[in-house]
Amino acid sequence: MVKDVPISKVTGAVVTKWRVVDHVQLLLSIRGRSEEARLLCRCGRCHWIVREHHGDGAPRLLATCHSCGTRVELALEGAPLPKA
């Protein structure tokens, strides 16, 4: 089951797995939650441009709302490092 979750409720969340469905909807598996979460922007849309950031510090999941440009950055647990 997928639950709609606004970005204000995922502050500080740790993402263990993520996927994009229908080319734009971001579904997150968040540590401590049994249901997948569909990330909703403050503008009410759920269309995201998503990338992983591997560099200094812990891996991060970066998402930008395709509609209004709102950005969210979440800790990404267990992400493999990209291959060189």
PyMOL Python script that loads the backbone (N, CA, C, O; Angstrom):
from pymol import cmd

cmd.read_pdbstr("""\
ATOM      1  N   MET A   1       0.842  -1.174   0.000  1.00  0.00           N
ATOM      2  CA  MET A   1       0.000   0.000   0.000  1.00  0.00           C
ATOM      3  C   MET A   1       0.892   1.243   0.000  1.00  0.00           C
ATOM      4  O   MET A   1       1.925   1.274   0.668  1.00  0.00           O
ATOM      5  N   VAL A   2       0.495   2.238  -0.735  1.00  0.00           N
ATOM      6  CA  VAL A   2       1.246   3.484  -0.834  1.00  0.00           C
ATOM      7  C   VAL A   2       0.456   4.587  -0.138  1.00  0.00           C
ATOM      8  O   VAL A   2      -0.751   4.727  -0.335  1.00  0.00           O
ATOM      9  N   LYS A   3       1.161   5.367   0.679  1.00  0.00           N
ATOM     10  CA  LYS A   3       0.531   6.470   1.403  1.00  0.00           C
ATOM     11  C   LYS A   3       1.109   7.789   0.902  1.00  0.00           C
ATOM     12  O   LYS A   3       2.327   7.917   0.777  1.00  0.00           O
ATOM     13  N   ASP A   4       0.256   8.773   0.612  1.00  0.00           N
ATOM     14  CA  ASP A   4       0.716  10.102   0.222  1.00  0.00           C
ATOM     15  C   ASP A   4       1.271  10.821   1.445  1.00  0.00           C
ATOM     16  O   ASP A   4       0.605  10.913   2.476  1.00  0.00           O
ATOM     17  N   VAL A   5       2.499  11.330   1.325  1.00  0.00           N
ATOM     18  CA  VAL A   5       3.160  12.002   2.443  1.00  0.00           C
ATOM     19  C   VAL A   5       3.711  13.345   1.956  1.00  0.00           C
ATOM     20  O   VAL A   5       4.499  13.380   1.010  1.00  0.00           O
ATOM     21  N   PRO A   6       3.305  14.451   2.593  1.00  0.00           N
ATOM     22  CA  PRO A   6       3.837  15.755   2.198  1.00  0.00           C
ATOM     23  C   PRO A   6       5.301  15.903   2.602  1.00  0.00           C
ATOM     24  O   PRO A   6       5.759  15.277   3.558  1.00  0.00           O
ATOM     25  N   ILE A   7       6.032  16.742   1.860  1.00  0.00           N
ATOM     26  CA  ILE A   7       7.462  16.888   2.155  1.00  0.00           C
ATOM     27  C   ILE A   7       7.706  17.403   3.568  1.00  0.00           C
ATOM     28  O   ILE A   7       8.766  17.140   4.134  1.00  0.00           O
ATOM     29  N   SER A   8       6.772  18.115   4.142  1.00  0.00           N
ATOM     30  CA  SER A   8       6.947  18.611   5.511  1.00  0.00           C
ATOM     31  C   SER A   8       7.011  17.473   6.527  1.00  0.00           C
ATOM     32  O   SER A   8       7.529  17.662   7.628  1.00  0.00           O
ATOM     33  N   LYS A   9       6.499  16.307   6.177  1.00  0.00           N
ATOM     34  CA  LYS A   9       6.488  15.152   7.089  1.00  0.00           C
ATOM     35  C   LYS A   9       7.696  14.239   6.915  1.00  0.00           C
ATOM     36  O   LYS A   9       7.853  13.283   7.674  1.00  0.00           O
ATOM     37  N   VAL A  10       8.554  14.512   5.930  1.00  0.00           N
ATOM     38  CA  VAL A  10       9.711  13.640   5.719  1.00  0.00           C
ATOM     39  C   VAL A  10      11.029  14.298   6.134  1.00  0.00           C
ATOM     40  O   VAL A  10      12.099  13.737   5.901  1.00  0.00           O
ATOM     41  N   THR A  11      10.957  15.466   6.737  1.00  0.00           N
ATOM     42  CA  THR A  11      12.162  16.142   7.206  1.00  0.00           C
ATOM     43  C   THR A  11      12.917  15.233   8.176  1.00  0.00           C
ATOM     44  O   THR A  11      12.359  14.778   9.174  1.00  0.00           O
ATOM     45  N   GLY A  12      14.169  14.977   7.877  1.00  0.00           N
ATOM     46  CA  GLY A  12      14.994  14.125   8.728  1.00  0.00           C
ATOM     47  C   GLY A  12      14.819  12.635   8.491  1.00  0.00           C
ATOM     48  O   GLY A  12      15.473  11.826   9.150  1.00  0.00           O
ATOM     49  N   ALA A  13      13.947  12.258   7.562  1.00  0.00           N
ATOM     50  CA  ALA A  13      13.719  10.837   7.281  1.00  0.00           C
ATOM     51  C   ALA A  13      14.944  10.223   6.610  1.00  0.00           C
ATOM     52  O   ALA A  13      15.719  10.908   5.943  1.00  0.00           O
ATOM     53  N   VAL A  14      15.097   8.915   6.804  1.00  0.00           N
ATOM     54  CA  VAL A  14      16.177   8.169   6.164  1.00  0.00           C
ATOM     55  C   VAL A  14      15.540   7.226   5.150  1.00  0.00           C
ATOM     56  O   VAL A  14      14.747   6.356   5.509  1.00  0.00           O
ATOM     57  N   VAL A  15      15.890   7.404   3.897  1.00  0.00           N
ATOM     58  CA  VAL A  15      15.343   6.599   2.810  1.00  0.00           C
ATOM     59  C   VAL A  15      16.177   5.334   2.664  1.00  0.00           C
ATOM     60  O   VAL A  15      17.400   5.402   2.541  1.00  0.00           O
ATOM     61  N   THR A  16      15.516   4.185   2.677  1.00  0.00           N
ATOM     62  CA  THR A  16      16.222   2.914   2.512  1.00  0.00           C
ATOM     63  C   THR A  16      16.123   2.393   1.082  1.00  0.00           C
ATOM     64  O   THR A  16      16.952   1.597   0.642  1.00  0.00           O
ATOM     65  N   LYS A  17      15.098   2.852   0.359  1.00  0.00           N
ATOM     66  CA  LYS A  17      14.897   2.427  -1.025  1.00  0.00           C
ATOM     67  C   LYS A  17      13.996   3.455  -1.690  1.00  0.00           C
ATOM     68  O   LYS A  17      13.142   4.047  -1.031  1.00  0.00           O
ATOM     69  N   TRP A  18      14.173   3.673  -2.976  1.00  0.00           N
ATOM     70  CA  TRP A  18      13.305   4.596  -3.695  1.00  0.00           C
ATOM     71  C   TRP A  18      13.115   4.107  -5.121  1.00  0.00           C
ATOM     72  O   TRP A  18      13.923   3.345  -5.651  1.00  0.00           O
ATOM     73  N   ARG A  19      12.023   4.566  -5.728  1.00  0.00           N
ATOM     74  CA  ARG A  19      11.756   4.260  -7.133  1.00  0.00           C
ATOM     75  C   ARG A  19      10.828   5.317  -7.704  1.00  0.00           C
ATOM     76  O   ARG A  19      10.100   5.983  -6.969  1.00  0.00           O
ATOM     77  N   VAL A  20      10.859   5.463  -9.007  1.00  0.00           N
ATOM     78  CA  VAL A  20       9.987   6.397  -9.699  1.00  0.00           C
ATOM     79  C   VAL A  20       8.994   5.576 -10.510  1.00  0.00           C
ATOM     80  O   VAL A  20       9.382   4.661 -11.238  1.00  0.00           O
ATOM     81  N   VAL A  21       7.713   5.905 -10.382  1.00  0.00           N
ATOM     82  CA  VAL A  21       6.667   5.236 -11.158  1.00  0.00           C
ATOM     83  C   VAL A  21       5.987   6.257 -12.061  1.00  0.00           C
ATOM     84  O   VAL A  21       5.946   7.447 -11.748  1.00  0.00           O
ATOM     85  N   ASP A  22       5.456   5.787 -13.178  1.00  0.00           N
ATOM     86  CA  ASP A  22       4.804   6.654 -14.160  1.00  0.00           C
ATOM     87  C   ASP A  22       5.711   7.805 -14.573  1.00  0.00           C
ATOM     88  O   ASP A  22       5.227   8.892 -14.890  1.00  0.00           O
ATOM     89  N   HIS A  23       7.010   7.580 -14.572  1.00  0.00           N
ATOM     90  CA  HIS A  23       8.045   8.524 -15.002  1.00  0.00           C
ATOM     91  C   HIS A  23       8.233   9.733 -14.090  1.00  0.00           C
ATOM     92  O   HIS A  23       9.191  10.480 -14.291  1.00  0.00           O
ATOM     93  N   VAL A  24       7.375   9.965 -13.100  1.00  0.00           N
ATOM     94  CA  VAL A  24       7.500  11.188 -12.297  1.00  0.00           C
ATOM     95  C   VAL A  24       7.185  11.034 -10.816  1.00  0.00           C
ATOM     96  O   VAL A  24       7.672  11.834 -10.016  1.00  0.00           O
ATOM     97  N   GLN A  25       6.399  10.052 -10.417  1.00  0.00           N
ATOM     98  CA  GLN A  25       6.003   9.922  -9.009  1.00  0.00           C
ATOM     99  C   GLN A  25       7.104   9.225  -8.217  1.00  0.00           C
ATOM    100  O   GLN A  25       7.558   8.140  -8.579  1.00  0.00           O
ATOM    101  N   LEU A  26       7.523   9.869  -7.129  1.00  0.00           N
ATOM    102  CA  LEU A  26       8.604   9.344  -6.306  1.00  0.00           C
ATOM    103  C   LEU A  26       8.033   8.560  -5.135  1.00  0.00           C
ATOM    104  O   LEU A  26       7.326   9.107  -4.288  1.00  0.00           O
ATOM    105  N   LEU A  27       8.352   7.261  -5.100  1.00  0.00           N
ATOM    106  CA  LEU A  27       7.937   6.405  -3.992  1.00  0.00           C
ATOM    107  C   LEU A  27       9.151   6.088  -3.133  1.00  0.00           C
ATOM    108  O   LEU A  27      10.204   5.696  -3.635  1.00  0.00           O
ATOM    109  N   LEU A  28       8.982   6.267  -1.820  1.00  0.00           N
ATOM    110  CA  LEU A  28      10.072   6.091  -0.877  1.00  0.00           C
ATOM    111  C   LEU A  28       9.771   4.995   0.127  1.00  0.00           C
ATOM    112  O   LEU A  28       8.642   4.873   0.602  1.00  0.00           O
ATOM    113  N   SER A  29      10.776   4.198   0.449  1.00  0.00           N
ATOM    114  CA  SER A  29      10.724   3.322   1.619  1.00  0.00           C
ATOM    115  C   SER A  29      11.532   4.050   2.678  1.00  0.00           C
ATOM    116  O   SER A  29      12.722   4.306   2.499  1.00  0.00           O
ATOM    117  N   ILE A  30      10.875   4.382   3.786  1.00  0.00           N
ATOM    118  CA  ILE A  30      11.495   5.179   4.842  1.00  0.00           C
ATOM    119  C   ILE A  30      11.706   4.308   6.069  1.00  0.00           C
ATOM    120  O   ILE A  30      10.812   3.573   6.489  1.00  0.00           O
ATOM    121  N   ARG A  31      12.904   4.401   6.636  1.00  0.00           N
ATOM    122  CA  ARG A  31      13.220   3.601   7.819  1.00  0.00           C
ATOM    123  C   ARG A  31      12.178   3.859   8.906  1.00  0.00           C
ATOM    124  O   ARG A  31      11.871   5.008   9.225  1.00  0.00           O
ATOM    125  N   GLY A  32      11.637   2.770   9.473  1.00  0.00           N
ATOM    126  CA  GLY A  32      10.661   2.870  10.552  1.00  0.00           C
ATOM    127  C   GLY A  32       9.215   2.904  10.087  1.00  0.00           C
ATOM    128  O   GLY A  32       8.307   2.907  10.918  1.00  0.00           O
ATOM    129  N   ARG A  33       8.975   2.929   8.772  1.00  0.00           N
ATOM    130  CA  ARG A  33       7.602   2.924   8.243  1.00  0.00           C
ATOM    131  C   ARG A  33       7.380   1.654   7.438  1.00  0.00           C
ATOM    132  O   ARG A  33       8.255   1.217   6.690  1.00  0.00           O
ATOM    133  N   SER A  34       6.211   1.073   7.598  1.00  0.00           N
ATOM    134  CA  SER A  34       5.922  -0.169   6.884  1.00  0.00           C
ATOM    135  C   SER A  34       5.374   0.078   5.475  1.00  0.00           C
ATOM    136  O   SER A  34       5.518  -0.773   4.597  1.00  0.00           O
ATOM    137  N   GLU A  35       4.750   1.232   5.257  1.00  0.00           N
ATOM    138  CA  GLU A  35       4.169   1.533   3.946  1.00  0.00           C
ATOM    139  C   GLU A  35       5.129   2.362   3.108  1.00  0.00           C
ATOM    140  O   GLU A  35       5.925   3.138   3.637  1.00  0.00           O
ATOM    141  N   GLU A  36       5.042   2.185   1.792  1.00  0.00           N
ATOM    142  CA  GLU A  36       5.770   3.073   0.898  1.00  0.00           C
ATOM    143  C   GLU A  36       5.111   4.442   0.944  1.00  0.00           C
ATOM    144  O   GLU A  36       3.902   4.550   1.151  1.00  0.00           O
ATOM    145  N   ALA A  37       5.902   5.479   0.752  1.00  0.00           N
ATOM    146  CA  ALA A  37       5.388   6.847   0.783  1.00  0.00           C
ATOM    147  C   ALA A  37       5.521   7.481  -0.597  1.00  0.00           C
ATOM    148  O   ALA A  37       6.594   7.448  -1.199  1.00  0.00           O
ATOM    149  N   ARG A  38       4.425   8.061  -1.100  1.00  0.00           N
ATOM    150  CA  ARG A  38       4.481   8.845  -2.341  1.00  0.00           C
ATOM    151  C   ARG A  38       4.683  10.291  -1.914  1.00  0.00           C
ATOM    152  O   ARG A  38       3.838  10.860  -1.225  1.00  0.00           O
ATOM    153  N   LEU A  39       5.788  10.880  -2.317  1.00  0.00           N
ATOM    154  CA  LEU A  39       6.155  12.217  -1.871  1.00  0.00           C
ATOM    155  C   LEU A  39       5.317  13.277  -2.579  1.00  0.00           C
ATOM    156  O   LEU A  39       5.279  13.339  -3.808  1.00  0.00           O
ATOM    157  N   LEU A  40       4.642  14.114  -1.778  1.00  0.00           N
ATOM    158  CA  LEU A  40       3.828  15.211  -2.298  1.00  0.00           C
ATOM    159  C   LEU A  40       4.507  16.538  -2.003  1.00  0.00           C
ATOM    160  O   LEU A  40       4.986  16.770  -0.893  1.00  0.00           O
ATOM    161  N   CYS A  41       4.544  17.394  -2.993  1.00  0.00           N
ATOM    162  CA  CYS A  41       5.122  18.725  -2.827  1.00  0.00           C
ATOM    163  C   CYS A  41       4.122  19.637  -2.125  1.00  0.00           C
ATOM    164  O   CYS A  41       2.934  19.326  -2.035  1.00  0.00           O
ATOM    165  N   ARG A  42       4.622  20.771  -1.627  1.00  0.00           N
ATOM    166  CA  ARG A  42       3.733  21.733  -0.984  1.00  0.00           C
ATOM    167  C   ARG A  42       2.746  22.350  -1.978  1.00  0.00           C
ATOM    168  O   ARG A  42       1.722  22.899  -1.571  1.00  0.00           O
ATOM    169  N   CYS A  43       3.050  22.262  -3.292  1.00  0.00           N
ATOM    170  CA  CYS A  43       2.124  22.767  -4.312  1.00  0.00           C
ATOM    171  C   CYS A  43       1.026  21.749  -4.619  1.00  0.00           C
ATOM    172  O   CYS A  43       0.117  22.036  -5.397  1.00  0.00           O
ATOM    173  N   GLY A  44       1.106  20.553  -4.009  1.00  0.00           N
ATOM    174  CA  GLY A  44       0.078  19.534  -4.193  1.00  0.00           C
ATOM    175  C   GLY A  44       0.379  18.524  -5.286  1.00  0.00           C
ATOM    176  O   GLY A  44      -0.384  17.575  -5.470  1.00  0.00           O
ATOM    177  N   ARG A  45       1.460  18.704  -6.008  1.00  0.00           N
ATOM    178  CA  ARG A  45       1.817  17.781  -7.092  1.00  0.00           C
ATOM    179  C   ARG A  45       2.792  16.727  -6.584  1.00  0.00           C
ATOM    180  O   ARG A  45       3.394  16.879  -5.521  1.00  0.00           O
ATOM    181  N   CYS A  46       2.936  15.669  -7.351  1.00  0.00           N
ATOM    182  CA  CYS A  46       3.882  14.619  -6.976  1.00  0.00           C
ATOM    183  C   CYS A  46       4.766  14.250  -8.170  1.00  0.00           C
ATOM    184  O   CYS A  46       5.084  13.078  -8.377  1.00  0.00           O
ATOM    185  N   HIS A  47       5.156  15.250  -8.945  1.00  0.00           N
ATOM    186  CA  HIS A  47       6.026  15.040 -10.109  1.00  0.00           C
ATOM    187  C   HIS A  47       7.425  15.536  -9.756  1.00  0.00           C
ATOM    188  O   HIS A  47       7.621  16.721  -9.490  1.00  0.00           O
ATOM    189  N   TRP A  48       8.399  14.619  -9.756  1.00  0.00           N
ATOM    190  CA  TRP A  48       9.724  14.921  -9.243  1.00  0.00           C
ATOM    191  C   TRP A  48      10.827  14.601 -10.243  1.00  0.00           C
ATOM    192  O   TRP A  48      10.718  13.666 -11.035  1.00  0.00           O
ATOM    193  N   ILE A  49      11.879  15.390 -10.190  1.00  0.00           N
ATOM    194  CA  ILE A  49      13.133  15.097 -10.871  1.00  0.00           C
ATOM    195  C   ILE A  49      14.060  14.614  -9.757  1.00  0.00           C
ATOM    196  O   ILE A  49      14.278  15.328  -8.779  1.00  0.00           O
ATOM    197  N   VAL A  50      14.605  13.413  -9.899  1.00  0.00           N
ATOM    198  CA  VAL A  50      15.308  12.760  -8.790  1.00  0.00           C
ATOM    199  C   VAL A  50      16.728  12.372  -9.193  1.00  0.00           C
ATOM    200  O   VAL A  50      16.986  11.952 -10.321  1.00  0.00           O
ATOM    201  N   ARG A  51      17.642  12.527  -8.231  1.00  0.00           N
ATOM    202  CA  ARG A  51      19.014  12.036  -8.421  1.00  0.00           C
ATOM    203  C   ARG A  51      19.619  11.680  -7.077  1.00  0.00           C
ATOM    204  O   ARG A  51      19.190  12.169  -6.032  1.00  0.00           O
ATOM    205  N   GLU A  52      20.610  10.832  -7.126  1.00  0.00           N
ATOM    206  CA  GLU A  52      21.377  10.485  -5.940  1.00  0.00           C
ATOM    207  C   GLU A  52      22.665  11.301  -5.952  1.00  0.00           C
ATOM    208  O   GLU A  52      23.241  11.555  -7.010  1.00  0.00           O
ATOM    209  N   HIS A  53      23.108  11.708  -4.768  1.00  0.00           N
ATOM    210  CA  HIS A  53      24.365  12.442  -4.651  1.00  0.00           C
ATOM    211  C   HIS A  53      25.319  11.619  -3.796  1.00  0.00           C
ATOM    212  O   HIS A  53      25.038  11.313  -2.638  1.00  0.00           O
ATOM    213  N   HIS A  54      26.452  11.269  -4.397  1.00  0.00           N
ATOM    214  CA  HIS A  54      27.514  10.554  -3.697  1.00  0.00           C
ATOM    215  C   HIS A  54      28.733  11.451  -3.738  1.00  0.00           C
ATOM    216  O   HIS A  54      29.230  11.785  -4.814  1.00  0.00           O
ATOM    217  N   GLY A  55      29.204  11.830  -2.599  1.00  0.00           N
ATOM    218  CA  GLY A  55      30.373  12.709  -2.539  1.00  0.00           C
ATOM    219  C   GLY A  55      30.842  12.790  -1.108  1.00  0.00           C
ATOM    220  O   GLY A  55      30.877  11.786  -0.396  1.00  0.00           O
ATOM    221  N   ASP A  56      31.202  13.982  -0.690  1.00  0.00           N
ATOM    222  CA  ASP A  56      31.602  14.181   0.705  1.00  0.00           C
ATOM    223  C   ASP A  56      30.415  13.887   1.607  1.00  0.00           C
ATOM    224  O   ASP A  56      29.307  14.364   1.360  1.00  0.00           O
ATOM    225  N   GLY A  57      30.645  13.106   2.648  1.00  0.00           N
ATOM    226  CA  GLY A  57      29.578  12.790   3.588  1.00  0.00           C
ATOM    227  C   GLY A  57      28.727  11.623   3.114  1.00  0.00           C
ATOM    228  O   GLY A  57      29.087  10.890   2.193  1.00  0.00           O
ATOM    229  N   ALA A  58      27.593  11.478   3.772  1.00  0.00           N
ATOM    230  CA  ALA A  58      26.672  10.365   3.490  1.00  0.00           C
ATOM    231  C   ALA A  58      25.952  10.572   2.156  1.00  0.00           C
ATOM    232  O   ALA A  58      25.750  11.709   1.730  1.00  0.00           O
ATOM    233  N   PRO A  59      25.565   9.477   1.498  1.00  0.00           N
ATOM    234  CA  PRO A  59      24.788   9.602   0.260  1.00  0.00           C
ATOM    235  C   PRO A  59      23.462  10.312   0.528  1.00  0.00           C
ATOM    236  O   PRO A  59      22.868  10.149   1.594  1.00  0.00           O
ATOM    237  N   ARG A  60      23.004  11.095  -0.440  1.00  0.00           N
ATOM    238  CA  ARG A  60      21.768  11.864  -0.305  1.00  0.00           C
ATOM    239  C   ARG A  60      20.879  11.613  -1.521  1.00  0.00           C
ATOM    240  O   ARG A  60      21.366  11.392  -2.630  1.00  0.00           O
ATOM    241  N   LEU A  61      19.576  11.652  -1.294  1.00  0.00           N
ATOM    242  CA  LEU A  61      18.593  11.607  -2.371  1.00  0.00           C
ATOM    243  C   LEU A  61      18.098  13.039  -2.557  1.00  0.00           C
ATOM    244  O   LEU A  61      17.583  13.650  -1.620  1.00  0.00           O
ATOM    245  N   LEU A  62      18.254  13.566  -3.760  1.00  0.00           N
ATOM    246  CA  LEU A  62      17.867  14.936  -4.068  1.00  0.00           C
ATOM    247  C   LEU A  62      16.683  14.904  -5.021  1.00  0.00           C
ATOM    248  O   LEU A  62      16.746  14.257  -6.066  1.00  0.00           O
ATOM    249  N   ALA A  63      15.604  15.597  -4.671  1.00  0.00           N
ATOM    250  CA  ALA A  63      14.416  15.638  -5.521  1.00  0.00           C
ATOM    251  C   ALA A  63      13.982  17.086  -5.695  1.00  0.00           C
ATOM    252  O   ALA A  63      14.001  17.873  -4.748  1.00  0.00           O
ATOM    253  N   THR A  64      13.591  17.425  -6.921  1.00  0.00           N
ATOM    254  CA  THR A  64      13.104  18.761  -7.251  1.00  0.00           C
ATOM    255  C   THR A  64      11.727  18.622  -7.879  1.00  0.00           C
ATOM    256  O   THR A  64      11.535  17.835  -8.806  1.00  0.00           O
ATOM    257  N   CYS A  65      10.765  19.394  -7.367  1.00  0.00           N
ATOM    258  CA  CYS A  65       9.410  19.354  -7.910  1.00  0.00           C
ATOM    259  C   CYS A  65       9.438  19.863  -9.347  1.00  0.00           C
ATOM    260  O   CYS A  65       9.957  20.945  -9.624  1.00  0.00           O
ATOM    261  N   HIS A  66       8.880  19.081 -10.245  1.00  0.00           N
ATOM    262  CA  HIS A  66       8.850  19.433 -11.662  1.00  0.00           C
ATOM    263  C   HIS A  66       7.938  20.621 -11.915  1.00  0.00           C
ATOM    264  O   HIS A  66       8.089  21.309 -12.925  1.00  0.00           O
ATOM    265  N   SER A  67       6.996  20.875 -11.016  1.00  0.00           N
ATOM    266  CA  SER A  67       6.022  21.948 -11.198  1.00  0.00           C
ATOM    267  C   SER A  67       6.510  23.286 -10.644  1.00  0.00           C
ATOM    268  O   SER A  67       6.540  24.280 -11.369  1.00  0.00           O
ATOM    269  N   CYS A  68       6.897  23.320  -9.350  1.00  0.00           N
ATOM    270  CA  CYS A  68       7.203  24.608  -8.712  1.00  0.00           C
ATOM    271  C   CYS A  68       8.681  24.783  -8.359  1.00  0.00           C
ATOM    272  O   CYS A  68       9.086  25.876  -7.963  1.00  0.00           O
ATOM    273  N   GLY A  69       9.494  23.734  -8.492  1.00  0.00           N
ATOM    274  CA  GLY A  69      10.924  23.852  -8.217  1.00  0.00           C
ATOM    275  C   GLY A  69      11.335  23.630  -6.769  1.00  0.00           C
ATOM    276  O   GLY A  69      12.516  23.759  -6.444  1.00  0.00           O
ATOM    277  N   THR A  70      10.397  23.302  -5.896  1.00  0.00           N
ATOM    278  CA  THR A  70      10.739  23.013  -4.500  1.00  0.00           C
ATOM    279  C   THR A  70      11.725  21.853  -4.456  1.00  0.00           C
ATOM    280  O   THR A  70      11.589  20.879  -5.197  1.00  0.00           O
ATOM    281  N   ARG A  71      12.720  21.968  -3.577  1.00  0.00           N
ATOM    282  CA  ARG A  71      13.735  20.919  -3.454  1.00  0.00           C
ATOM    283  C   ARG A  71      13.658  20.251  -2.092  1.00  0.00           C
ATOM    284  O   ARG A  71      13.332  20.883  -1.087  1.00  0.00           O
ATOM    285  N   VAL A  72      13.967  18.960  -2.081  1.00  0.00           N
ATOM    286  CA  VAL A  72      14.048  18.199  -0.842  1.00  0.00           C
ATOM    287  C   VAL A  72      15.307  17.340  -0.919  1.00  0.00           C
ATOM    288  O   VAL A  72      15.648  16.803  -1.973  1.00  0.00           O
ATOM    289  N   GLU A  73      15.983  17.223   0.212  1.00  0.00           N
ATOM    290  CA  GLU A  73      17.203  16.427   0.309  1.00  0.00           C
ATOM    291  C   GLU A  73      17.046  15.480   1.483  1.00  0.00           C
ATOM    292  O   GLU A  73      16.771  15.913   2.602  1.00  0.00           O
ATOM    293  N   LEU A  74      17.221  14.177   1.234  1.00  0.00           N
ATOM    294  CA  LEU A  74      17.016  13.162   2.258  1.00  0.00           C
ATOM    295  C   LEU A  74      18.231  12.256   2.358  1.00  0.00           C
ATOM    296  O   LEU A  74      18.909  12.002   1.362  1.00  0.00           O
ATOM    297  N   ALA A  75      18.506  11.767   3.567  1.00  0.00           N
ATOM    298  CA  ALA A  75      19.587  10.807   3.764  1.00  0.00           C
ATOM    299  C   ALA A  75      19.212   9.501   3.067  1.00  0.00           C
ATOM    300  O   ALA A  75      18.059   9.070   3.099  1.00  0.00           O
ATOM    301  N   LEU A  76      20.192   8.893   2.448  1.00  0.00           N
ATOM    302  CA  LEU A  76      19.975   7.655   1.696  1.00  0.00           C
ATOM    303  C   LEU A  76      20.822   6.560   2.323  1.00  0.00           C
ATOM    304  O   LEU A  76      22.051   6.590   2.251  1.00  0.00           O
ATOM    305  N   GLU A  77      20.156   5.599   2.937  1.00  0.00           N
ATOM    306  CA  GLU A  77      20.847   4.511   3.656  1.00  0.00           C
ATOM    307  C   GLU A  77      21.047   3.313   2.746  1.00  0.00           C
ATOM    308  O   GLU A  77      20.137   2.897   2.029  1.00  0.00           O
ATOM    309  N   GLY A  78      22.249   2.770   2.788  1.00  0.00           N
ATOM    310  CA  GLY A  78      22.520   1.545   2.042  1.00  0.00           C
ATOM    311  C   GLY A  78      22.670   1.743   0.547  1.00  0.00           C
ATOM    312  O   GLY A  78      22.582   0.779  -0.214  1.00  0.00           O
ATOM    313  N   ALA A  79      22.894   2.969   0.111  1.00  0.00           N
ATOM    314  CA  ALA A  79      23.049   3.226  -1.328  1.00  0.00           C
ATOM    315  C   ALA A  79      24.433   2.772  -1.788  1.00  0.00           C
ATOM    316  O   ALA A  79      25.438   3.129  -1.172  1.00  0.00           O
ATOM    317  N   PRO A  80      24.490   1.991  -2.861  1.00  0.00           N
ATOM    318  CA  PRO A  80      25.797   1.594  -3.365  1.00  0.00           C
ATOM    319  C   PRO A  80      26.490   2.799  -4.013  1.00  0.00           C
ATOM    320  O   PRO A  80      25.833   3.677  -4.572  1.00  0.00           O
ATOM    321  N   LEU A  81      27.805   2.827  -3.931  1.00  0.00           N
ATOM    322  CA  LEU A  81      28.540   3.889  -4.577  1.00  0.00           C
ATOM    323  C   LEU A  81      28.494   3.683  -6.092  1.00  0.00           C
ATOM    324  O   LEU A  81      28.496   2.543  -6.556  1.00  0.00           O
ATOM    325  N   PRO A  82      28.455   4.762  -6.863  1.00  0.00           N
ATOM    326  CA  PRO A  82      28.454   4.603  -8.325  1.00  0.00           C
ATOM    327  C   PRO A  82      29.767   4.006  -8.798  1.00  0.00           C
ATOM    328  O   PRO A  82      30.812   4.218  -8.183  1.00  0.00           O
ATOM    329  N   LYS A  83      29.712   3.268  -9.881  1.00  0.00           N
ATOM    330  CA  LYS A  83      30.921   2.652 -10.445  1.00  0.00           C
ATOM    331  C   LYS A  83      31.656   3.677 -11.300  1.00  0.00           C
ATOM    332  O   LYS A  83      31.046   4.449 -12.040  1.00  0.00           O
ATOM    333  N   ALA A  84      32.956   3.665 -11.181  1.00  0.00           N
ATOM    334  CA  ALA A  84      33.784   4.625 -11.928  1.00  0.00           C
ATOM    335  C   ALA A  84      33.929   4.227 -13.371  1.00  0.00           C
ATOM    336  O   ALA A  84      34.593   4.922 -14.139  1.00  0.00           O
TER     337      ALA A  84
END
""", "prot")
cmd.dss("prot")
cmd.show_as("cartoon", "prot")
cmd.util.cbc("prot")
cmd.orient("prot")
